């Protein structure tokens, strides 16, 4: 079971997606904008976000970039969940750091399959680590694998 937060200003879509996820055994809730999401994230870190692109106030893309620059949420799994249909929109979402992209209206089985795929891949990694710890580990790995210079 995972805790999934939906951030979408369309309550009908949010409720339908939430019901699919709850029926599959996940805990799920939703908020209608990025500001509400940030308030909720101060209290609890979800296992996954479903994030709409077009919302009042801060867009989903801008919110995602904000998460990726945060030491606390840089590694939070995010699926963009949007009615936008262009390939460029999907590429931009992935470039901004989304793990996946689901178009609305959604097929319930497809939604559940994609959510489970992202949750499975994030579970395979170790849990959340402080960004400084993560970067220090990456630096050590780079130093270990860097070619050794010979003194000629």
Backbone as a ProteinNet text record, in pm:
[ID]
protein_1_A
[PRIMARY]
XXXXXXXXXXXXXXXXXXXXXXXXXXXXXXXXXXXXXXXXXXXXXXXXXXXXXXXXXXXXXXXXXXXXXXXXXXXXXXXXXXXXXXXXXXXXXXXXXXXXXXXXXXXXXXXXXXXXXXXXXXXXXXXXXXXXXXXXXXXXXXXXXXXXXXXX
[TERTIARY]
83.6	0	88.3	51.3	125.1	30.5	87.3	11.2	34.4	-72.5	-65.3	-143.8	-81.1	-146.8	-172.9	-297.7	-337	-348.3	-284.1	-291.5	-356.2	-484.3	-561.3	-680.2	-709.1	-820.9	-954.6	-956	-1079.7	-1120.3	-1217.7	-1258.3	-1315.8	-1381.2	-1439.1	-1327.5	-1226.5	-1111.9	-1039.5	-1016.2	-945.3	-1019.7	-1149.8	-1228.6	-1227.4	-1238.7	-1238.2	-1102.8	-993.8	-860.5	-837.6	-880.2	-865.8	-939.2	-1057.9	-1137	-1068.6	-1011.3	-937.5	-821.7	-748.1	-630.5	-668.7	-774.1	-821	-870.4	-944.6	-993.8	-878.8	-763.1	-645.4	-564.9	-609.1	-542.9	-451.2	-446.2	-361.7	-439.8	-368.8	-428.1	-414.2	-517.4	-515.6	-595.2	-545.4	-617.2	-587.3	-658.3	-630.2	-648.7	-576.7	-588.2	-600.9	-647.2	-678.8	-575.7	-469.1	-366.2	-232.8	-129.2	7.6	25.7	-41.2	-27.7	-81.4	-198	-252.8	-159.8	-101.2	-9.4	111.4	168.7	285.7	250.6	132.4	89.5	79.3	25.4	12.7	149.3	238.7	371.4	452.5	418.6	487.4	455.1	339.4	294.9	331.8	324.5	348.5	402.9	501.5	560.1	485.8	419.7	353.3	456	411.4	497.1	499.2	396.9	382.7	287.5	315.9	224.7	171.3	40.7	-18.3	-43.1	21.3	24.9	-30.2	-136.6	-195.5	-105.5	-98.9	-17.7	-87.4	-214.4	-286.6	-373.6	-329.1	-404.4	-401.3	-496.9	-489.9	-367.6	-310.9	-190.7	-68.9	8.8	131	97.5	156.7	132.8	199.1	156.3	217	364.9	402	542.9	629.3	581.3	656.4	665.4	555.3	556.1	655.5	659.7	753.4	897.9	927.6	1062.7	1096.7	997.8	1017.7	1052.5	981.3	1010.6	1150.8	1189.2	1319.8	1436	1409.3	1515.4	1513	1425.1	1412	1492.6	1574.8	1650	1559.4	1437.4	1346.9	1267	1239	1150.1	1213.4	1345.1	1411.2	1387.8	1361.9	1346.5	1204.1	1108.2	969	914.8	867.2	814	689.9	688.4	579.2	537.3	407.3	348.7	267.3	299.9	216.8	85.9	-22.3	-157.5	-238	-245.8	-295.2	-375.1	-456.6	-533.9	-456	-337	-255.3	-211.6	-215.2	-195	-71.4	0.8	114.5	236.1	313.5	437.7	536.1	533.6	622.6	590.2	460.7	420.1	473	464.4	515	666.7	736.2	881.8	922	848.6	878.2	857	750.8	724.4	837.1	881.7	990.9	1121	1144	1263.3	1262.4	1144.9	1132.3	1147.3	1148.4	1173.3	1061	955.7	847.6	895.6	849.7	883.9	795.9	676.7	584.9	484.2	396.1	300.7	174.7	60.7	-66.9	-163.6	-223.7	-319.9	-459.6	-535.3	-675.6	-760.6	-874.8	-932.4	-849.4	-848.3	-760.6	-841.7	-774.7	-831	-791.9	-885.9	-852.6	-744.6	-748.5	-647	-509.5	-507.4	-381.4	-324	-410.2	-366.3	-304.1	-372.6	-322.8	-191.6	-182.4	-60	57.9	38.3	147.3	187.6	89	118.1	199.7	158	231.3	372.4	390.8	523.9	616.2	567.2	649.5	676.8	575.1	595.7	696.7	688	780.1	923.7	942.8	1079.1	1132.7	1046.7	1094.9	1119.7	1048.6	1070.7	1201.7	1241	1365.8	1486.3	1471.8	1578.5	1568	1675.2	1668.3	1576.2	1533.9	1444.2	1503.9	1425.6	1468.8	1595	1689.6	1812.9	1825.7	1888.5	1917.5	1996.7	1968	2032.9	2184	2231.4	2376.3	2440.4	2374.5	2425.8	2430.4	2324.3	2317.1	2429.1	2450.2	2553.7	2693.6	2715.3	2844.8	2871.6	2768.7	2784	2814.9	2746.8	2773.4	2916.6	2965.6	3103.2	3202.1	3176.5	3265.3	3265.5	3148.2	3140.6	3217.8	3206.2	3278.8	3429.3	3472.4	3615.7	3665.6	3582.9	3622.1	3635.5	3551.1	3551.3	3631.7	3682.8	3763.4	3894.3	3942.3	4070.9	4182.5	4265.9	4378	4484.9	4536.1	4641.1	4774.4	4849.4	4983.5	5080.2	5179.3	5279	5389.9	5388	5486	5590.8
-117.6	0	124.2	219.4	344.7	460.5	571	693.7	779.1	806.9	880.1	1010.4	1118.6	1249	1294	1329.3	1382.5	1534.2	1605.5	1752	1789.3	1823.7	1848.9	1937.3	2037.4	2126.8	2072.1	1956.8	1893.8	1786.8	1820.3	1728.6	1596.8	1600.1	1477.3	1380.5	1430.6	1347.7	1297.6	1387.7	1349.5	1240.9	1255.5	1155.8	1021.8	1024.1	899.3	828.4	903.7	844	793.1	870.7	831.6	700.9	687.4	565.2	443.2	459.6	349.6	306.6	403.5	373.2	315.9	368.1	315	171.4	145.8	9.4	-89.2	-38.2	-123.8	-139.4	-73.8	-90.3	22.9	130.2	244.3	345	421	536	653.3	734	837.8	958.7	1075	1198.8	1295.4	1410.1	1507.2	1649	1736.6	1880.2	1944.5	2070.2	2128.6	2227.2	2256	2344.8	2322.1	2383	2362.4	2416.9	2526.5	2583.1	2486.3	2428.5	2328.9	2208.2	2170	2056.2	2083.9	2203.6	2237.2	2235	2283.5	2278.8	2134.8	2047.9	1907	1838.8	1872.2	1810.8	1846.2	1956.1	1990.4	1889.4	1824.3	1729.7	1586.1	1551.4	1412.2	1402.8	1318.2	1292.3	1173.5	1194.4	1081.2	992.4	876.3	786.3	823.7	896.8	931.9	1050.1	1137.3	1245.9	1222	1244.3	1257.6	1406.4	1470.1	1615.3	1665.4	1745.3	1807.7	1921.2	1942.1	2049.9	2185.2	2191.3	2318.8	2333.8	2421.1	2448.9	2598.9	2649.2	2791.9	2817.3	2934.2	2966.3	2904.8	2831.9	2770.3	2649.8	2645.2	2532	2405.6	2291.7	2165.8	2159.1	2209.8	2209.2	2292.5	2407.8	2494.6	2429.6	2368.7	2300.1	2184.3	2110.6	1999.8	2049.9	2159.1	2215.8	2260.5	2313.6	2352.6	2229.9	2119.9	1995.9	1945.9	1947.3	1893.6	1977.4	2102.6	2186.5	2186	2107.5	2102	1985.4	2010	1900.4	1791.8	1827.7	1731.3	1650.2	1709.1	1643.3	1620.2	1633.2	1618.1	1480.3	1379.7	1243.5	1188.6	1274.3	1230.8	1188.6	1064.3	1020.4	1100.6	1145.1	1227	1173.6	1158.3	1127.9	1250.3	1309	1418.1	1356.3	1421	1368.1	1480.1	1479	1598.9	1571	1667.5	1660.4	1710.2	1763.2	1810.9	1690.6	1704.2	1587.7	1592.9	1701.3	1713.9	1637.2	1587.1	1516	1609.5	1737	1833.9	1849.9	1845.9	1857	1738.6	1621.2	1501.7	1510.4	1550.6	1564.7	1667.9	1777.6	1881.9	1830.1	1753.6	1696.6	1603.3	1519.7	1427.4	1503.8	1607.6	1691.1	1760.4	1802.4	1868.7	1772.5	1641.7	1546.3	1450.5	1448.6	1351.8	1212.4	1113.7	975.5	919.8	976	925.1	1034.1	1002.6	1099.3	1023	1061.4	997.2	1104.1	1075.8	1170.2	1142.8	1252.6	1243.2	1266.7	1205.1	1109.8	982.2	914.7	800	670.2	563.1	429.8	380.2	336.8	296.2	188.8	89.2	-16.5	38.3	126.9	188.2	275.4	354.3	437.6	352.3	248.1	161.4	94.2	49.3	-15.1	82.1	205	302.6	344.1	364.2	398.8	288	163.6	51.3	39	69.1	65.5	168.1	289	393.9	360.9	312.9	276.1	162.4	64.6	-48.9	-3	85.2	131.1	219.7	296.4	380	296.4	186.4	96.7	22.4	-3.5	-75	7.7	140.6	227.7	232.7	275	292.1	409.3	422.5	529.4	667	767.8	906.3	932.5	997.2	1038.7	1189.3	1246.5	1389	1419	1530	1565	1575.4	1633.4	1645	1507.1	1414.4	1277.1	1210.3	1228.9	1170.6	1224.5	1355.9	1416	1373	1359.4	1313.1	1170.3	1086.6	948.3	945	1029.4	1036	1079.8	1175.9	1223.2	1110.7	1034.9	921.9	818.5	790.1	692.6	742.4	870.6	927.4	918	943.8	935.9	791.9	696.5	555.3	504.3	555.6	505.9	592.1	702.8	790.4	719.2	733.7	670.1	729.5	643.5	688.6	746.5	860.7	924	863.1	836.3	783.7	899.4	885.7	992.8	961.2	1032.6	1007.5	1114
0	0	0	-79.5	-89.7	-60.6	-15.7	1.7	-122.1	-195.5	-321.1	-306.9	-346.8	-344.2	-487.1	-514	-644.6	-630.1	-722.3	-723.7	-856.6	-850.2	-971.4	-935.3	-1017.3	-988.9	-1037.5	-1102.2	-1148.1	-1046.8	-961.7	-854.8	-907.2	-1021.2	-1076.5	-1115.9	-1185	-1224.3	-1099.4	-1003.5	-881.2	-805	-793.9	-721.4	-794.1	-926.3	-1003.6	-990.6	-1005.4	-992.6	-851	-753.7	-614.3	-586.9	-640.6	-618	-679.2	-797.3	-860.3	-771.4	-720.9	-638.6	-502.7	-441.9	-313.2	-329.7	-436.5	-462.4	-481.8	-525.3	-544.7	-415.2	-308	-179.7	-137.7	-215.3	-181.5	-98	-16.9	50.4	-45.4	-56.3	-156.7	-109.5	-145.8	-120.6	-232.1	-232.4	-335.7	-285.1	-350.1	-329.5	-467.3	-469.5	-598.8	-652.5	-575.9	-631	-560.5	-616.1	-566.5	-425.2	-393	-258.9	-152.9	-179.5	-87	-76.1	-188.5	-189.2	-100.6	-113.2	-30.2	117.9	153.5	293.6	342.3	260.2	297.4	304.6	212.3	210.5	335.1	399.9	525.2	635.1	623.5	725.8	694.4	566.8	530.4	389.2	373.8	242.3	180.1	66.2	-0.3	-70.1	-112.1	-188.5	-336.4	-380.2	-521.2	-534.3	-630.9	-666.8	-807.3	-825.8	-958.5	-973.4	-1068.8	-1077.3	-1209.5	-1201.3	-1319.3	-1368.2	-1497.7	-1553.7	-1539.4	-1576.6	-1579	-1455.6	-1365.3	-1243.1	-1220	-1141.6	-1106.4	-1019.3	-1032.3	-955.1	-1021.8	-944.5	-995.6	-1083.7	-1203	-1293.6	-1238.6	-1289.4	-1248.7	-1283.9	-1400.3	-1440.5	-1347	-1310.8	-1219.3	-1080.5	-1035.5	-906.6	-907.8	-1018.7	-1031.1	-1025.9	-1095.1	-1088.9	-946.9	-876.1	-735.6	-651.1	-672.5	-598	-627.8	-754.3	-793.7	-740.1	-707	-650.4	-497.3	-438.5	-293.1	-235.7	-133.3	-71.3	-12.2	23	85.3	-17.6	-133.3	-229.6	-366.6	-377.2	-507.3	-568.9	-484.4	-534.4	-521.1	-492.2	-478.9	-616	-629.6	-759.1	-799.8	-925.3	-977.3	-1113.7	-1130	-1261.1	-1300.4	-1415.4	-1466.4	-1513.4	-1476.9	-1495.1	-1559.2	-1692.6	-1758.1	-1884.6	-1921.3	-2043.9	-2164.2	-2141.9	-2253.6	-2337.5	-2467.6	-2552.4	-2641.2	-2643.1	-2733.1	-2685.9	-2783.1	-2750.9	-2681.9	-2718.1	-2654.8	-2506.4	-2473	-2332.5	-2251.3	-2310.6	-2243.2	-2225.8	-2330.1	-2321.4	-2216.5	-2209.9	-2111.5	-1969.4	-1948.3	-1816	-1773.7	-1864	-1833.2	-1811.5	-1890.6	-1873.8	-1737.8	-1692.9	-1562.1	-1445.4	-1472.3	-1365.4	-1333.6	-1413.3	-1389.9	-1427.2	-1353.2	-1384.8	-1496.4	-1512	-1612.9	-1646.9	-1742.9	-1796.1	-1833	-1776.8	-1807.7	-1856.6	-1970.9	-2028.1	-1974.6	-1957.8	-1918.4	-2042.7	-2054.5	-1959.7	-1958.7	-1845.3	-1826.4	-1823.2	-1860.4	-1845.4	-1706.3	-1623.3	-1485.9	-1476.7	-1564.3	-1560.2	-1597.3	-1695.7	-1737.9	-1625.4	-1561.1	-1449	-1339.5	-1301.3	-1195.1	-1235.6	-1360	-1406.9	-1401.8	-1452.3	-1453.5	-1312.1	-1224.7	-1085.2	-1020.3	-1040.3	-981.4	-1037.3	-1165.7	-1225.7	-1159.5	-1142.2	-1081.1	-934.2	-863.5	-722.7	-710	-799.4	-796.2	-821	-917.5	-946	-833.8	-768.4	-658.1	-533.2	-516	-402.5	-418.6	-543	-568.3	-524.7	-529.5	-478.7	-328.1	-265	-120.5	-89.8	34.7	75.5	53.9	84.2	66.5	146.4	81.8	148.8	137.6	235.2	231.3	104.3	42.5	-83.7	-68.7	40.9	61.2	70.5	140.4	152	14.8	-63	-196.6	-285.8	-283.9	-367.9	-324.6	-193.4	-144.1	-191.3	-188.4	-235.3	-385.2	-461.8	-605.6	-631.9	-554.7	-569	-540.3	-433	-399.8	-511	-568	-677.5	-798.8	-829.4	-943.1	-921.4	-799.9	-769.3	-777.4	-733.6	-737.3	-880.6	-970.7	-1107.8	-1203.2	-1155.8	-1242.5	-1275.2	-1396.7	-1430.5	-1344.5	-1297.2	-1213.8	-1304.2	-1266.5	-1344.4	-1305.8	-1405.8	-1378.1	-1372.1	-1291.3	-1281.4	-1380.4	-1491.4	-1597.1	-1600
[MASK]
++++++++++++++++++++++++++++++++++++++++++++++++++++++++++++++++++++++++++++++++++++++++++++++++++++++++++++++++++++++++++++++++++++++++++++++++++++++++

